[in-house]
């Protein structure tokens, strides 16, 4: 079954296998999410399910969105995300999805927004080694030559240079669910997940797991 849900990253901890091995895990609060809309290939051009996450006061919702949410009759939400599905007919508008849709051993892809690091130089941003640290070097953390002057008289696209670091959408693939806590709407995922604590994440079934 295809799975998709919206969640919030709570932080990292560790669990222990039966043999005593320590496994780093990320705790994610998933849902409760409500099916706000179903999209079909005949009417919308593609099959998908739209989910709402995190309740929001009615006074903070625009009038067009209120009409959209009212069709599900489940309140108003801060976040809306779509999940492409081959069989959206398995879901019903107003249906609530929680952590119990996952099982231990499930393979998932998680998308989040990485931590913003601001404007960073090439050493921090790209891992450049930098120049000599000796006295009089005058070349310590600079990027060095970025191109030739006479020909081609320009800087090639893709050249690694200083600039904005982080604060970008990033997906980690093929993570493993190692724990499910339905009573607290939590799942434990082996390894790290993009973003800061309390950051929004989108969880989908792994696309490259064979």
N, C-alpha and C positions, 0 to 999 in steps of 0.2 A: 504493500500500500504506500502511495506517495504521502509524505508528511511535510507539513510546513506550519510554522508558528512564529509569533513575535515574542521576544523576551527581553530581560534586563540582566546585564552582567553584574553579579554581586561581589565577585572577587575570587581569589584563589586560595586553595588549601591543599591538603594531601590526605590520601587514604592508604591503607596498607593491605597488600595481598596476603593470602594465607601463608605464603613462604616468607613473609616479613618485609617484602620489597615495598618501598615508599613510592607512591604514584602521585605526581602532581596533577591536580584537577581544578577546573573552573566551575564554580557554582553559578547557575543561571536560573533566574526566576522566569518560568515560561507561562504566559497567559495569566489569568484566563483571557482567551481571545474569543471574539464572537464573529461568526460569519455574517458580514454586512451585505454582501452581494455575490451572486454567482454570474459568471460571464460564459456565454456559449459561442461556439464558432459561427453558428448561423446568424446570430444577431450582433455579435461584437467582433467577430473575426478571429477569435481565439478562445480557448477554454481556460478559465482561471477562477480562483476563489479570492475574494477580498476580505481581509480580516481586520478587525478593530482591536486596539489594545490600549489600556490605561484610561480609566474613566475621566470625563471632563464635564465641568458644569455647563448647563444649557446656555447661560448668559455669555459664555466665552466661545460659543459655536456660531458660525455665520448661518444665515437663514437658508441658503441653498443646501448646506451640509446637514442642517436639521432635518430637512425633507428626506435627504438620502438616508440618514440614520433611522428615521422614524419607520422606514419600511421593515427594518429588522425588529423594531419594538424592544430594543435591549439597552437603550440609553445612548449616550454620546461618548466619543472616544478621542483621545489625543493623537493617536497614530493610526494610519491606514496603510496597509501593505497588500500587494497582490502576489499570489502564488500560482504559477502556471500548473495546471493539472490536466491529465489525460481524461480523467473521469470526475468532473465536478458534481455529477449527479449523486455521488456518494455523500454529499454534504447538503444541509438544509439551511436556508436563511434564518438566522437567530440561533443556530446551534453553537454551543460553547465548547471550545477546545482547551484542554488542560495538559498537564505533564503526563497524564496516563496514556497519551497517544504514543509515547516512546517506551522502548524496552531496552534492557541492558544488552549491549552488543550492537545496537543500531549504529550505522555509519551516517554521519551528517556533515553538511557544509554550513559554516557560520559566517555571516557577513556583518561587519561592524565598521565604525569610523575610528581610525587610529588616533592615538593621543596627538594633539597638536604641539609641536616643539618650537613653533615660531620660525624666524629667519635663522638659518644655520649655515655654517661654512662647509667646505668640502670634506674636512676631516670628520666632523660629526655626522654630516648628511650621507656621505658616500664611503667613508672609511679610508680616505687618502692617508698616506704615511706622512706627508709633510716634508719639509726640508731639514737641513742640518740644524741641530740645536747649539752649534758652536758660536763663539763670540764673533760678531761681525758678519754673520751669515746673511742677515736681512731677508731670509726666506725660510720662515718657520711653518706657517699654516696657510700659505697662499696656494692657489690651485696650480700655478705654473703656467706654461704656455698653453693657450687654447686653440692655436691654429697658426698657419703661416701668413706672412704679410703680403708677399707678391702674388702668390697663387695658392689657393683659389680666392684669396682676399675676402674670406668670410669664415664664420664659425659654423661648423657642421651641426645639423640638427641632432639632438640627443646628447650633446656634450654635457658631461657632469659638471655642474657649477653650483655655487651657493644659491640658496633660495628657500622657499617655504618647505618646512619638513613636517611630515605627519598631517593630521586632519584630513585624511583621505579615506574613501571607501575601500575596504580590503576584505577579501574572503579567504578563510582557511578551510581547506578541503579534507575530507576523509577523517574527521575526528570521530572518536568512539565514545558512545554513552556508557559510562561505567557505573552509574547509579541513578535511580529514579525515586523521588520522594513525593508521591501524589498528594499526601496530606498537607504539604507546604508548597506545592506547585514548583518543585525544584528538580532540576536534572544536574548531574555531575558529569562533566565532559573531560576526558583525558587530554592534558596539554593546555596551551594558552589560547586565548580568544582575543581578537582585536578590540581595542577600546579601553576606556577608563572604567572605574567602578560606577555602577548605575547607568552605564551607557546602553543605548538601544542596540539589540542584535536581532538579526533575522536568521532563522534556522530552517534548513531544507534538507530533504533526503539527498545523500551524496550522489553526484552525477557521474563520478568516475570510479565507483566501487564495482568490482567485478566478482 
